[in-house]
Amino acid sequence: MSTARAGGKRERRGPVPLRDAMQDLLRSLGVEQRLAAYDALAAWPDVVGPRIARVTAPQRVERGVLYVDVATAPWRAELTMKRLELIDKLNAHAGARVITDIRFR
């Protein structure tokens, strides 16, 4: 773990786990949230299951909104009703609130 000293320099107190060091680096670069959003995008098939994954194709995440192409209008209507549940599952998988909405197209 490291602590801040006067002048903004950090003093090392011992080894830091690689995971913690990587999280600190990603946070300092300002990309931690974006990577978490894309992790949620990549996890779509695992989170929604094979039945829904067969009729959907997640496209992108923009400002917390996940855009998903859907094969048919009836599936789009069904998924729209499950939207909040899917958002909760994706965010639980990501371990943070990275998806704020889903737009089915």
N, C-alpha and C positions, 0 to 999 in steps of 0.2 A: 504494500500500500504506500501511497505517497501523500505527502502533505505539502501545502503551499508555504513558502517562506516569504519574507519581505522581498519586494522587487518582482514577485510573480514566479520566481523559480521554485521548482519542486525538489523536495528532499526525499530520497528513497530510503525506505525503512526495511526493505527485504524483498524477496521475490514476489512478483505479482502473477497470478494465474493468467495464462495466455488469453483465455476467454474475457477476463476483465480488461486486460490491456487492449484487446481488439474492440471491445465495446467503447472504451474511452476514446480510442482513435476514431472510430466511426462517428461518435458523438461530436468530437472536436472538428471533424471534417464536415459535419452537418448532413450526413447521408444516412444516419441510423434509421430515421423514420421511413425514408424512401426504400431502403433495403427490406425493412419489415413489411412494407406494403407489397413489394414484389414477391416476398416469401409467401404472403397470403395468396397472391395470384397463382404462384406455382403449386400451392397446396390445394387449389380449388377441387381437383378430382378426389383427393383423399377426404376433404371436408364434406363435400356434397354427396359422395358415393357414386358408384358406377352408373346407376340408372339416370341420374341427372347429368352426370358428366358426358354421357353419350349424346345428349341433345343440346349441350351448351359448349361454348368456347369463350373463355375469359380472354379479353383483348388487351386491356391496359388499366392502370390506376392513375388517375389525375386528381390531385388535391383531395385524396381520400375517397374518391368515387371510383368504384370498380365497374367497368363496362363489360357486359357479357352478351355475346351473340347467342340467340336461342333459335332452335330449328323451326318451331311452329308457334302460332299465336296461342293455342291452348296451353302449351308449356310455358309461354311467357306470362300468361295470366296466373297459372299455378305458382310459378316462382315469384311473381310479384307479391302474392299473398304470403309467401314464406320469407320475404326479403329480410325482415328484422331478425328472424331466427338464423338465417344464413350469415348476416353481418356479425351476430354474436358468436357464432361458431368460428368464423374466420379470425375474428379478433382474439378469441380464446386460443386458437392455434398460434397466432403471432405473439401472444403474451402482452399485447398492448392494443390500444384503440387506434388502429391504422386505417380501417375501412369505416367510413361514416355513412356511405350509401352505396346501393347497387342499382345500376340502370340496365335493364334488360332490353335488348334490341332485336 
